[in-house]
């Protein structure tokens, strides 16, 4: 091996996040917009969590899982958006090797956990609509705790092997990540050793956990829709559908944006587009979710009004 090759394979101690590159003077304007969105997202989820905990009428399985989902969204946005805001102010934001590994670990774990919670929440709606007489016995407090605990545990265990494989790779001395956070694709591009094991593990994890959860969610909603279609009255159909419309909207947004981003072609000419599309699931979707649940949910709006008044 030549000296140049050895130098290029030096084990690095930090990465440089390039963020959005040269924004031609727009960085402060965008910083203000994204900071506002981040604060609103945080406060909205904190409000939902507070309302669910404070109002006894919301102590039901549906809102129990919504509270966990809001807590998840707080962690999800806090893992990504503060670093993104820093990259807007500095075109070359350093992040230590361990901090990058930590950010990727939490991001991957929370994405997995969100997939599991969406599946659990769709199962809850499926039981409520398709088997209402046995709903309280099937979704009792103990079962809800077990489902929530299993979702958190599985979500944080799912990406462990992938994280170990990725951060055991040797990276180029040119340690610039062309992204605003430590995401899978941009990190893998910097590797100068064989990434086949990491790529295979990523594919297996995505197939088992993300796609598997999506299929469970799809199965629940297929059963829900078939049950709704069998209701004779139009009013009954509308009333029943309204109990799951908020969750269905969130599911569509989440899997829709993930599918667009990770189904997007790879390559140098698509890197800027990939970063912009990443904003869909790191900024836009988490910002919309609390509004969907509050604006389209009468129970939450009534509880919020009671809390404020």
Backbone bond lengths (Angstrom), bond angles and torsions (degrees), N, CA, C in turn:
res aa  C-N    CA-C-N  psi(-1)  N-CA   C-N-CA  omega(-1)  CA-C   N-CA-C  phi
1 X - - - 1.474 - - 1.527 108.89 -
2 X 1.323 120.14 132.43 1.455 124.04 -178.61 1.519 110.84 -74.07
3 X 1.347 116.18 164.13 1.466 120.82 178.78 1.517 111.65 -62.52
4 X 1.355 115.90 -35.84 1.469 120.31 179.67 1.515 110.66 -64.29
5 X 1.349 117.14 -43.33 1.463 120.95 179.52 1.517 111.19 -64.47
6 X 1.372 115.99 -40.47 1.459 119.78 178.33 1.525 110.72 -63.38
7 X 1.339 115.52 -40.29 1.463 120.43 -179.80 1.520 110.82 -64.88
8 X 1.350 116.14 -40.02 1.460 120.57 -179.36 1.520 112.76 -70.21
9 X 1.364 117.37 -18.17 1.456 121.07 -178.93 1.531 111.97 -104.48
10 X 1.353 116.23 16.99 1.469 120.49 178.52 1.520 109.84 -61.16
11 X 1.339 115.25 137.34 1.475 119.17 178.18 1.519 108.59 -70.31
12 X 1.302 117.19 122.94 1.461 121.88 -173.09 1.524 110.96 -91.31
13 X 1.333 115.67 158.46 1.467 121.15 -179.33 1.526 111.93 -108.37
14 X 1.342 116.84 -13.12 1.464 119.40 178.22 1.525 110.38 -154.53
15 X 1.330 114.29 160.44 1.463 122.27 173.45 1.531 108.43 -112.07
16 X 1.322 115.00 162.22 1.463 121.48 173.70 1.523 108.17 -116.78
17 X 1.329 116.77 118.30 1.470 121.10 177.05 1.527 108.47 -85.98
18 X 1.319 116.26 120.24 1.468 120.58 -177.98 1.528 112.55 -82.77
19 X 1.325 117.54 -12.75 1.462 120.86 178.24 1.510 112.24 60.75
20 X 1.332 115.01 -133.87 1.466 120.39 -176.99 1.532 112.16 -97.45
21 X 1.348 116.72 8.83 1.456 119.81 178.07 1.521 112.54 72.07
22 X 1.309 115.54 -151.20 1.469 121.16 -178.71 1.524 110.10 -77.97
23 X 1.326 115.98 114.17 1.473 120.83 -177.58 1.531 112.59 -99.07
24 X 1.325 116.50 7.35 1.471 122.03 174.26 1.540 111.96 54.32
25 X 1.332 115.25 47.15 1.465 119.84 175.12 1.513 115.35 86.12
26 X 1.339 117.90 -0.22 1.469 120.72 -178.65 1.529 112.97 -89.46
27 X 1.356 117.23 -3.08 1.463 119.23 -171.51 1.533 113.14 -61.29
28 X 1.329 118.09 -37.49 1.476 120.15 -178.31 1.527 110.98 -72.97
29 X 1.326 116.10 -36.21 1.463 120.77 176.54 1.530 109.86 -64.15
30 X 1.344 116.75 -46.99 1.465 120.86 179.64 1.522 111.13 -67.62
31 X 1.337 116.71 -35.70 1.466 120.72 176.72 1.527 110.21 -58.75
32 X 1.335 116.77 -44.76 1.462 121.03 178.94 1.520 112.40 -62.75
33 X 1.336 116.33 -42.01 1.471 120.73 -179.93 1.528 110.78 -64.98
34 X 1.345 116.16 -49.58 1.472 119.57 -176.58 1.529 112.07 -70.00
35 X 1.328 116.79 -32.75 1.470 119.48 175.77 1.521 110.36 -65.00
36 X 1.335 116.48 -42.33 1.472 120.85 177.47 1.516 111.19 -61.61
37 X 1.341 116.18 -45.06 1.472 120.44 178.94 1.525 110.41 -61.48
38 X 1.341 116.65 -42.47 1.472 121.29 -179.22 1.529 111.22 -62.55
39 X 1.327 116.69 -46.01 1.470 120.81 -179.61 1.533 110.46 -64.28
40 X 1.339 116.69 -43.98 1.475 120.60 179.22 1.527 110.64 -62.70
41 X 1.339 116.66 -41.63 1.473 121.01 178.79 1.526 110.76 -61.46
42 X 1.332 116.11 -46.86 1.466 120.63 178.76 1.518 111.42 -60.51
43 X 1.332 115.73 -50.65 1.470 120.32 -176.18 1.530 110.95 -64.66
44 X 1.328 117.47 -39.06 1.468 121.13 179.83 1.522 111.21 -62.02
45 X 1.332 116.33 -44.08 1.464 119.80 179.68 1.523 111.97 -70.26
46 X 1.321 117.06 -34.97 1.468 120.68 176.37 1.523 109.99 -65.11
47 X 1.340 116.37 -39.73 1.474 120.74 178.21 1.532 110.24 -63.51
48 X 1.344 117.20 -46.11 1.470 120.49 179.26 1.528 110.36 -60.46
49 X 1.326 116.54 -44.86 1.463 121.50 179.72 1.521 110.94 -61.24
50 X 1.330 116.55 -42.41 1.467 121.98 179.84 1.522 111.16 -65.37
51 X 1.334 116.38 -45.23 1.471 121.44 -179.33 1.531 110.86 -62.69
52 X 1.337 115.90 -43.94 1.471 120.23 -179.41 1.526 111.00 -63.43
53 X 1.322 116.91 -39.22 1.464 120.72 179.84 1.522 112.10 -73.64
54 X 1.347 116.75 -36.01 1.461 120.76 -172.62 1.523 114.11 -82.62
55 X 1.332 117.53 -32.72 1.464 120.58 -174.90 1.529 111.05 -95.66
56 X 1.328 116.88 116.94 1.471 121.37 -176.94 1.526 112.64 -66.37
57 X 1.328 117.25 -24.11 1.469 119.13 178.77 1.527 111.76 -69.50
58 X 1.335 116.57 -16.29 1.467 120.87 179.49 1.526 112.16 -98.61
59 X 1.338 116.68 7.89 1.463 119.97 178.23 1.537 110.35 -82.74
60 X 1.324 113.98 63.45 1.464 122.45 178.94 1.525 107.85 -125.00
61 X 1.337 118.41 163.89 1.474 119.98 -178.76 1.527 113.80 -53.48
62 X 1.332 117.11 -43.05 1.457 121.06 -177.87 1.525 111.55 -57.65
63 X 1.323 117.07 -46.48 1.461 120.84 -177.56 1.526 112.04 -82.23
64 X 1.321 117.19 -23.58 1.460 121.30 171.59 1.528 109.52 -59.53
65 X 1.325 116.25 -47.32 1.469 120.85 179.10 1.533 111.13 -70.84
66 X 1.325 117.01 -33.53 1.467 120.16 177.22 1.527 110.51 -63.45
67 X 1.336 116.77 -38.71 1.460 120.41 176.57 1.519 111.50 -61.62
68 X 1.327 116.85 -44.23 1.466 120.82 176.70 1.524 110.94 -63.29
69 X 1.326 115.95 -38.66 1.467 120.60 -179.80 1.533 110.39 -64.60
70 X 1.326 117.13 -39.62 1.467 120.92 177.91 1.525 111.06 -65.65
71 X 1.336 116.33 -40.75 1.465 120.55 176.08 1.524 110.65 -62.14
72 X 1.310 115.72 -40.64 1.467 121.91 177.22 1.523 111.05 -61.70
73 X 1.326 117.25 -43.87 1.469 121.41 -179.59 1.527 111.93 -65.50
74 X 1.338 117.08 -34.31 1.469 120.84 176.42 1.530 109.45 -62.25
75 X 1.342 116.31 -47.00 1.460 120.14 178.57 1.518 112.56 -65.30
76 X 1.308 116.41 -39.43 1.472 122.96 -177.85 1.532 111.16 -62.48
77 X 1.332 115.82 -49.88 1.469 118.95 -178.33 1.525 111.52 -70.23
78 X 1.333 117.49 -35.72 1.465 121.03 -179.49 1.519 111.59 -69.29
79 X 1.321 117.35 -25.55 1.462 121.13 177.34 1.526 111.57 -70.93
80 X 1.329 117.58 -33.31 1.470 122.03 -172.00 1.523 113.16 -104.38
81 X 1.323 117.46 -50.85 1.466 120.49 -164.12 1.528 115.69 -69.48
82 X 1.342 121.59 -36.99 1.473 118.35 176.16 1.526 113.24 -58.54
83 X 1.334 117.01 -41.31 1.465 119.70 177.80 1.527 110.69 -68.20
84 X 1.326 117.51 -37.27 1.455 120.81 177.43 1.527 110.24 -61.49
85 X 1.334 117.09 -41.05 1.460 121.20 178.88 1.527 111.16 -63.45
86 X 1.328 116.59 -37.12 1.462 119.87 178.40 1.524 111.51 -67.10
87 X 1.345 116.74 -36.14 1.468 119.15 179.59 1.526 111.64 -69.29
88 X 1.333 116.95 -22.96 1.466 119.50 177.02 1.527 111.09 -70.60
89 X 1.323 116.62 -31.62 1.467 120.99 -179.19 1.521 111.93 -87.77
90 X 1.337 116.65 -20.62 1.459 121.00 179.20 1.522 108.60 -135.59
91 X 1.331 115.93 122.27 1.465 120.10 -176.82 1.523 112.32 -70.02
92 X 1.349 116.93 -17.12 1.457 121.80 179.34 1.526 107.85 -132.37
93 X 1.326 115.55 86.12 1.464 121.09 -175.67 1.530 109.92 -95.01
94 X 1.359 117.93 115.07 1.472 119.26 179.68 1.525 111.74 -74.46
95 X 1.315 115.92 144.15 1.463 122.26 174.08 1.522 106.80 -140.35
96 X 1.317 116.88 130.04 1.464 120.39 -176.99 1.523 110.53 -64.47
97 X 1.326 115.21 158.28 1.459 121.08 -179.96 1.527 110.64 -57.79
98 X 1.323 116.67 -44.35 1.472 120.63 -178.74 1.523 111.46 -68.87
99 X 1.359 117.10 -37.73 1.473 120.16 178.28 1.523 111.03 -66.57
100 X 1.327 116.65 -37.75 1.469 121.14 178.04 1.530 109.89 -65.36
101 X 1.337 116.14 -43.69 1.469 120.55 177.73 1.522 110.66 -62.43
102 X 1.327 116.23 -39.92 1.467 121.38 179.62 1.529 110.77 -65.93
103 X 1.347 116.49 -44.89 1.465 119.90 179.57 1.527 111.13 -62.40
104 X 1.336 116.38 -45.01 1.461 119.33 178.81 1.530 111.10 -62.22
105 X 1.335 116.76 -41.11 1.470 121.18 -178.60 1.521 111.00 -61.07
106 X 1.344 116.11 -48.04 1.465 119.60 -179.55 1.524 111.39 -67.40
107 X 1.336 116.36 -39.96 1.462 119.97 178.95 1.527 110.55 -61.12
108 X 1.341 116.98 -49.82 1.463 121.35 -178.74 1.530 110.91 -63.92
109 X 1.337 116.34 -40.18 1.467 120.34 -179.66 1.523 111.17 -65.66
110 X 1.325 116.76 -41.87 1.467 120.24 -177.86 1.530 111.78 -73.29
111 X 1.327 117.42 -33.13 1.471 120.33 173.83 1.525 109.82 -63.01
112 X 1.341 116.23 -45.21 1.471 120.58 178.40 1.526 111.07 -62.80
113 X 1.339 115.60 -44.16 1.466 120.36 -179.56 1.519 110.97 -62.41
114 X 1.333 116.69 -39.20 1.463 120.18 178.72 1.531 111.13 -63.48
115 X 1.329 116.78 -39.47 1.471 120.37 176.71 1.529 110.39 -59.88
116 X 1.337 115.87 -44.60 1.468 120.31 -179.62 1.531 111.47 -65.24
117 X 1.336 116.60 -41.94 1.464 119.33 -179.04 1.529 111.72 -67.77
118 X 1.321 117.08 -36.02 1.464 119.08 176.70 1.527 110.82 -63.88
119 X 1.337 116.07 -36.91 1.472 120.13 177.18 1.528 110.79 -67.79
120 X 1.340 116.36 -42.34 1.466 120.93 179.84 1.528 110.83 -65.40
121 X 1.332 116.49 -41.79 1.470 120.58 -179.83 1.523 111.39 -67.05
122 X 1.326 116.65 -34.97 1.474 119.14 177.02 1.530 110.22 -70.85
123 X 1.329 116.82 -34.75 1.478 120.77 175.82 1.526 109.97 -64.21
124 X 1.334 116.65 -42.09 1.468 121.17 177.47 1.529 111.21 -58.89
125 X 1.337 116.88 -45.71 1.476 120.83 178.89 1.535 110.51 -66.57
126 X 1.327 116.38 -34.99 1.469 120.37 179.57 1.530 110.56 -63.73
127 X 1.332 116.92 -45.21 1.470 120.77 178.94 1.530 110.29 -65.41
128 X 1.343 116.17 -41.69 1.472 120.35 -177.95 1.522 111.81 -63.08
129 X 1.321 117.48 -37.46 1.467 121.59 -175.58 1.538 111.88 -89.88
130 X 1.322 115.95 -41.00 1.471 119.48 -173.48 1.527 113.57 -90.34
131 X 1.329 117.06 -21.15 1.465 120.05 -178.47 1.534 109.65 -140.84
132 X 1.341 117.18 57.76 1.475 120.61 -171.33 1.529 114.27 -63.35
133 X 1.329 118.52 -31.01 1.467 120.59 -177.04 1.529 112.59 -68.42
134 X 1.326 116.77 -26.63 1.463 120.85 -179.21 1.538 112.25 -107.79
135 X 1.335 116.46 9.41 1.471 120.85 -174.13 1.531 112.00 -58.93
136 X 1.312 117.18 -49.65 1.471 120.18 -176.06 1.526 112.48 -66.32
137 X 1.324 117.27 -30.52 1.470 119.06 178.87 1.530 111.98 -79.34
138 X 1.345 116.31 -33.24 1.475 119.97 178.77 1.522 110.85 -76.04
139 X 1.345 116.32 -45.78 1.467 121.38 -177.29 1.531 109.58 -102.46
140 X 1.331 116.86 58.63 1.469 119.00 177.12 1.536 109.27 -80.36
141 X 1.321 116.21 175.82 1.469 120.99 -173.32 1.530 111.55 -60.54
142 X 1.317 116.54 -40.63 1.466 120.19 -179.05 1.524 111.00 -63.68
143 X 1.330 116.60 -44.89 1.463 120.26 179.65 1.525 111.80 -64.48
144 X 1.327 116.33 -38.00 1.466 120.39 177.87 1.534 111.06 -63.24
145 X 1.326 115.94 -43.41 1.472 120.28 177.51 1.524 111.06 -62.09
146 X 1.315 116.80 -41.28 1.463 120.78 179.62 1.522 111.71 -65.99
147 X 1.333 116.73 -42.27 1.468 120.61 178.96 1.527 111.30 -65.23
148 X 1.334 116.30 -43.03 1.465 120.25 178.98 1.530 110.71 -65.60
149 X 1.333 116.55 -45.80 1.467 120.55 179.50 1.517 112.04 -61.92
150 X 1.331 116.17 -42.40 1.472 120.61 178.85 1.530 111.17 -64.08
151 X 1.334 117.11 -37.24 1.473 121.01 179.36 1.525 111.03 -65.24
152 X 1.332 116.40 -45.57 1.474 120.18 178.59 1.530 110.27 -64.20
153 X 1.314 116.72 -46.53 1.472 120.57 -176.87 1.526 111.30 -64.69
154 X 1.335 116.78 -48.40 1.465 120.64 -179.66 1.530 111.00 -63.58
155 X 1.336 116.35 -39.19 1.456 120.47 -179.90 1.523 112.90 -62.17
156 X 1.342 116.60 -39.29 1.463 119.59 -178.44 1.530 112.50 -83.07
157 X 1.331 117.66 -22.71 1.465 120.00 177.50 1.529 112.06 -84.08
158 X 1.350 116.62 -29.66 1.470 121.18 -173.38 1.531 114.13 -54.61
159 X 1.352 120.20 -45.82 1.466 118.80 -174.95 1.529 114.91 -93.20
160 X 1.343 118.86 9.54 1.475 120.58 -174.35 1.527 111.50 -60.83
161 X 1.329 117.15 -49.79 1.469 120.62 -178.64 1.522 110.95 -62.48
162 X 1.329 117.63 -41.46 1.465 121.51 179.30 1.519 110.60 -61.22
163 X 1.326 116.94 -43.52 1.471 121.17 179.18 1.529 110.93 -61.76
164 X 1.324 117.42 -43.87 1.469 121.54 179.68 1.522 110.39 -62.14
165 X 1.331 116.97 -45.51 1.467 120.86 -178.54 1.528 111.99 -64.79
166 X 1.336 116.78 -39.86 1.469 120.20 -178.01 1.518 111.54 -68.24
167 X 1.325 117.03 -46.40 1.461 119.37 -173.32 1.526 113.20 -88.74
168 X 1.348 116.89 8.15 1.463 121.34 166.41 1.526 111.03 -96.31
169 X 1.332 116.01 -6.11 1.462 120.12 177.35 1.519 110.29 -68.38
170 X 1.320 115.98 158.11 1.464 121.25 172.18 1.514 107.74 -95.17
171 X 1.342 115.69 132.51 1.459 120.27 -175.82 1.520 110.55 -110.80
172 X 1.315 114.79 155.61 1.461 121.51 178.75 1.525 110.84 -63.57
173 X 1.329 115.76 151.08 1.470 120.37 175.72 1.528 110.14 -62.67
174 X 1.358 116.28 -28.93 1.466 120.92 172.60 1.528 106.98 -77.36
175 X 1.328 116.04 94.99 1.469 122.73 -164.85 1.521 113.22 -101.74
176 X 1.324 117.24 34.03 1.465 120.90 -175.07 1.533 110.98 -91.13
177 X 1.333 115.60 119.17 1.458 121.81 177.18 1.524 108.20 -93.35
178 X 1.317 116.65 116.77 1.465 120.84 -177.28 1.533 110.09 -83.69
179 X 1.329 114.43 67.50 1.460 121.10 -178.68 1.530 107.75 -162.85
180 X 1.363 116.08 174.07 1.466 118.14 179.91 1.527 112.55 -101.64
181 X 1.333 117.19 2.65 1.464 121.35 170.34 1.520 108.69 -157.49
182 X 1.332 116.30 172.78 1.464 120.95 -176.36 1.523 110.26 -82.06
183 X 1.316 115.88 86.86 1.457 122.17 179.76 1.524 109.40 -100.12
184 X 1.319 115.98 163.70 1.469 122.13 -172.15 1.529 113.14 -59.78
185 X 1.328 117.12 -57.06 1.468 120.90 -174.28 1.534 112.58 -59.44
186 X 1.351 119.38 -49.74 1.468 119.20 -179.57 1.531 113.68 -62.96
187 X 1.342 117.95 -33.59 1.471 120.68 178.34 1.525 110.08 -68.33
188 X 1.330 116.45 -45.14 1.469 121.00 -177.91 1.533 111.90 -61.51
189 X 1.331 116.73 -30.05 1.463 120.32 -179.35 1.524 112.04 -66.17
190 X 1.337 117.08 -23.39 1.462 120.89 -178.59 1.524 113.32 -85.32
191 X 1.323 117.08 -10.88 1.466 120.57 -177.24 1.522 110.90 -69.94
192 X 1.339 116.51 138.68 1.464 119.94 176.77 1.529 110.65 -115.29
193 X 1.332 116.77 11.02 1.458 121.58 171.68 1.525 108.57 -116.15
194 X 1.316 116.71 174.07 1.465 122.00 -174.22 1.534 110.88 -63.34
195 X 1.333 115.81 125.19 1.472 121.35 -178.47 1.528 112.57 -105.09
196 X 1.330 116.87 10.78 1.464 120.72 -173.17 1.533 111.90 -60.15
197 X 1.338 117.35 -42.42 1.474 120.90 -179.12 1.530 110.77 -64.68
198 X 1.341 115.60 -41.79 1.470 119.91 179.41 1.517 111.05 -66.93
199 X 1.340 116.88 -40.60 1.465 120.81 179.01 1.526 111.51 -64.83
200 X 1.341 116.67 -40.99 1.463 121.16 178.61 1.530 110.61 -65.50
201 X 1.333 116.33 -42.12 1.470 120.86 178.35 1.519 110.87 -63.92
202 X 1.332 116.67 -40.31 1.462 121.17 177.64 1.524 110.74 -61.25
203 X 1.327 116.11 -43.33 1.473 121.06 179.09 1.530 110.90 -63.56
204 X 1.341 116.67 -43.96 1.468 120.76 -179.55 1.524 110.83 -65.18
205 X 1.345 116.64 -44.02 1.471 120.93 179.26 1.530 111.02 -61.37
206 X 1.335 116.01 -44.49 1.464 120.32 179.23 1.520 111.08 -63.24
207 X 1.333 116.06 -43.01 1.465 120.51 -178.68 1.519 111.67 -65.69
208 X 1.343 116.02 -45.13 1.465 120.06 -175.33 1.526 112.53 -74.58
209 X 1.327 116.15 -47.46 1.460 119.78 -169.17 1.532 112.73 -93.78
210 X 1.328 117.35 -56.11 1.468 119.27 -177.95 1.531 111.32 -70.09
211 X 1.334 116.28 -53.54 1.462 119.35 -177.89 1.526 111.16 -69.71
212 X 1.349 116.08 -36.35 1.461 119.96 176.84 1.517 111.87 -61.43
213 X 1.339 116.62 -44.36 1.467 121.20 177.62 1.524 111.25 -64.72
214 X 1.331 115.60 -38.35 1.463 120.10 177.38 1.528 111.18 -61.89
215 X 1.322 117.00 -41.78 1.476 120.48 179.38 1.527 111.24 -65.52
216 X 1.337 116.90 -38.73 1.472 120.35 176.94 1.532 110.24 -64.59
217 X 1.326 116.21 -41.58 1.462 121.12 177.86 1.527 110.23 -63.78
218 X 1.337 116.18 -43.84 1.458 121.51 179.25 1.529 111.16 -62.42
219 X 1.335 116.16 -40.54 1.468 120.41 179.02 1.525 110.88 -63.49
220 X 1.332 116.54 -41.57 1.466 120.76 179.07 1.521 110.84 -62.07
221 X 1.337 116.50 -44.87 1.461 119.37 -177.56 1.527 112.47 -74.22
222 X 1.309 117.25 -27.55 1.471 119.84 173.29 1.527 109.88 -63.24
223 X 1.337 115.62 -43.45 1.463 120.93 178.20 1.531 110.88 -66.69
224 X 1.341 116.25 -40.30 1.473 121.04 179.24 1.529 110.75 -62.16
225 X 1.326 116.66 -48.77 1.471 121.38 -177.20 1.527 110.68 -64.17
226 X 1.333 116.16 -39.99 1.475 118.34 179.01 1.528 110.86 -65.26
227 X 1.334 117.23 -34.86 1.469 121.35 177.36 1.520 110.81 -68.84
228 X 1.331 116.72 -42.86 1.466 121.03 179.76 1.529 111.08 -63.07
229 X 1.325 116.62 -40.17 1.466 120.55 -179.19 1.528 112.84 -65.08
230 X 1.339 116.28 -22.32 1.461 119.85 179.47 1.528 112.70 -84.04
231 X 1.341 116.78 -7.95 1.468 120.33 177.23 1.528 108.10 -74.72
232 X 1.303 116.54 131.61 1.470 120.08 -172.12 1.525 113.12 -74.98
233 X 1.329 118.60 -41.90 1.468 120.35 -174.93 1.528 112.16 -86.28
234 X 1.321 115.74 144.93 1.467 121.57 177.73 1.516 111.05 -64.99
235 X 1.337 116.15 -40.20 1.468 121.08 179.50 1.528 110.44 -62.42
236 X 1.333 116.49 -42.15 1.458 121.03 178.17 1.514 112.16 -62.62
237 X 1.326 116.20 -40.85 1.465 120.60 177.78 1.530 110.99 -62.39
238 X 1.341 116.20 -45.59 1.459 120.43 -178.65 1.519 111.65 -64.88
239 X 1.344 115.92 -42.21 1.462 120.19 -178.98 1.523 111.01 -65.20
240 X 1.321 116.70 -41.50 1.467 121.10 -179.67 1.526 111.00 -67.94
241 X 1.336 115.95 -43.87 1.463 119.81 -178.83 1.527 111.41 -65.04
242 X 1.332 117.14 -32.14 1.469 120.69 -178.86 1.527 112.41 -63.46
243 X 1.360 117.49 -23.56 1.465 120.45 -179.53 1.528 112.69 -73.64
244 X 1.340 116.86 -16.70 1.476 118.54 -179.52 1.527 112.70 -126.29
245 X 1.331 118.01 2.89 1.467 120.49 -175.77 1.528 112.51 -64.66
246 X 1.351 116.88 -37.98 1.470 120.27 179.58 1.526 110.50 -62.26
247 X 1.333 115.84 -47.73 1.461 119.93 -179.15 1.518 111.38 -65.30
248 X 1.319 117.28 -39.73 1.469 120.82 179.21 1.530 110.55 -62.62
249 X 1.333 117.01 -38.61 1.469 121.36 177.88 1.527 110.36 -63.43
250 X 1.337 116.89 -43.86 1.468 121.63 179.35 1.526 110.64 -63.98
251 X 1.324 117.22 -43.46 1.473 122.00 178.19 1.525 110.69 -59.59
252 X 1.333 116.31 -45.85 1.466 121.22 -179.60 1.521 111.22 -62.12
253 X 1.339 116.60 -44.47 1.467 121.35 178.39 1.518 111.39 -62.02
254 X 1.334 115.94 -47.09 1.470 120.76 -174.20 1.525 111.47 -65.32
255 X 1.329 116.61 -55.60 1.465 119.15 -177.57 1.529 111.50 -71.55
256 X 1.322 116.23 -29.66 1.464 119.43 177.00 1.518 111.92 -63.93
257 X 1.339 116.44 -47.07 1.474 119.99 -179.50 1.524 111.61 -69.84
258 X 1.346 117.68 -39.93 1.471 119.94 176.91 1.527 110.75 -61.62
259 X 1.335 115.80 -42.80 1.460 120.08 179.84 1.521 112.16 -62.84
260 X 1.332 116.53 -40.80 1.472 120.74 179.33 1.521 110.75 -64.37
261 X 1.350 116.55 -45.93 1.463 120.87 -175.13 1.530 111.55 -69.16
262 X 1.335 117.01 -51.56 1.461 119.13 -174.32 1.527 113.17 -84.62
263 X 1.327 117.02 -8.86 1.457 120.00 172.18 1.519 111.73 -93.55
264 X 1.346 116.08 -1.83 1.454 121.29 -177.79 1.528 109.61 -73.68
265 X 1.336 118.50 142.86 1.470 120.61 -178.68 1.525 111.97 -60.26
266 X 1.351 115.83 144.95 1.459 121.30 175.48 1.527 109.25 -89.48
267 X 1.312 115.76 161.08 1.459 120.59 178.15 1.511 111.21 137.71
268 X 1.345 116.87 153.72 1.468 121.59 -176.42 1.527 113.80 -55.67
269 X 1.320 117.43 -36.69 1.465 119.16 -175.88 1.533 112.32 -73.91
270 X 1.344 117.07 -14.28 1.465 120.68 -179.72 1.530 113.39 -100.90
271 X 1.350 117.58 1.77 1.467 120.18 -172.69 1.526 112.49 -62.75
272 X 1.339 117.48 -42.94 1.465 120.16 179.27 1.525 111.07 -65.44
273 X 1.325 116.72 -39.72 1.467 120.90 177.64 1.520 110.87 -64.95
274 X 1.348 116.55 -38.39 1.465 121.31 179.34 1.529 110.55 -62.14
275 X 1.327 116.43 -41.40 1.474 120.18 179.35 1.527 110.83 -65.22
276 X 1.319 116.16 -43.70 1.469 119.29 179.77 1.523 111.28 -64.70
277 X 1.332 117.21 -40.87 1.461 120.75 178.56 1.528 111.50 -67.53
278 X 1.340 116.92 -30.05 1.469 120.52 177.94 1.524 111.76 -63.01
279 X 1.325 116.16 -25.31 1.477 120.03 177.15 1.523 111.23 -64.31
280 X 1.345 117.10 -23.71 1.462 120.65 -178.89 1.524 111.40 -60.00
281 X 1.360 116.18 -47.21 1.471 118.03 -175.22 1.537 113.47 -98.07
282 X 1.346 117.53 -14.04 1.467 118.84 177.86 1.527 112.73 -93.00
283 X 1.334 117.45 -26.53 1.467 121.07 -176.51 1.527 112.09 -122.14
284 X 1.338 116.64 -54.29 1.464 120.29 -171.82 1.530 112.85 -67.18
285 X 1.331 117.39 -53.35 1.468 120.67 -177.07 1.531 112.65 -60.77
286 X 1.353 119.74 -48.13 1.471 118.82 177.18 1.528 113.52 -61.14
287 X 1.343 116.96 -29.48 1.467 120.10 178.61 1.526 111.57 -73.39
288 X 1.333 116.58 -33.84 1.467 120.81 -178.13 1.532 112.93 -79.79
289 X 1.330 116.97 -32.43 1.470 120.63 -173.63 1.527 114.51 -54.62
290 X 1.345 120.15 -49.52 1.467 119.23 179.99 1.531 112.49 -61.54
291 X 1.342 116.56 -36.94 1.459 120.74 179.30 1.523 111.31 -67.25
292 X 1.329 116.62 -37.19 1.472 120.43 177.62 1.522 109.93 -63.35
293 X 1.327 116.14 -45.21 1.463 119.77 -177.50 1.520 113.21 -70.37
294 X 1.347 117.97 -30.71 1.466 119.84 -179.12 1.525 112.00 -89.07
295 X 1.340 116.67 -42.75 1.464 119.70 -176.41 1.520 112.33 -71.92
296 X 1.343 117.26 -28.26 1.459 120.65 -176.34 1.528 112.42 -105.67
297 X 1.333 116.17 9.73 1.457 119.41 -176.77 1.521 110.59 -125.70
298 X 1.313 116.20 110.52 1.462 121.18 -175.95 1.527 112.31 -64.47
299 X 1.342 117.42 -39.13 1.463 120.96 -178.42 1.521 112.02 -61.89
300 X 1.334 116.41 -43.91 1.465 120.62 179.97 1.525 110.49 -66.37
301 X 1.337 116.83 -41.05 1.466 120.32 179.23 1.527 111.62 -63.41
302 X 1.338 116.98 -41.85 1.464 121.18 178.49 1.539 110.58 -65.13
303 X 1.325 117.12 -44.60 1.464 121.86 179.47 1.527 111.11 -63.64
304 X 1.338 116.69 -39.45 1.471 121.49 178.83 1.526 109.99 -65.81
305 X 1.333 116.75 -40.74 1.460 120.75 178.26 1.530 111.08 -63.37
306 X 1.344 116.65 -40.95 1.462 121.75 178.45 1.521 110.71 -64.39
307 X 1.321 116.37 -39.57 1.465 121.25 -179.24 1.516 111.77 -67.27
308 X 1.339 115.83 -38.95 1.477 120.32 -178.01 1.523 112.17 -76.80
309 X 1.344 116.10 -32.72 1.457 119.87 -178.04 1.529 111.86 -93.46
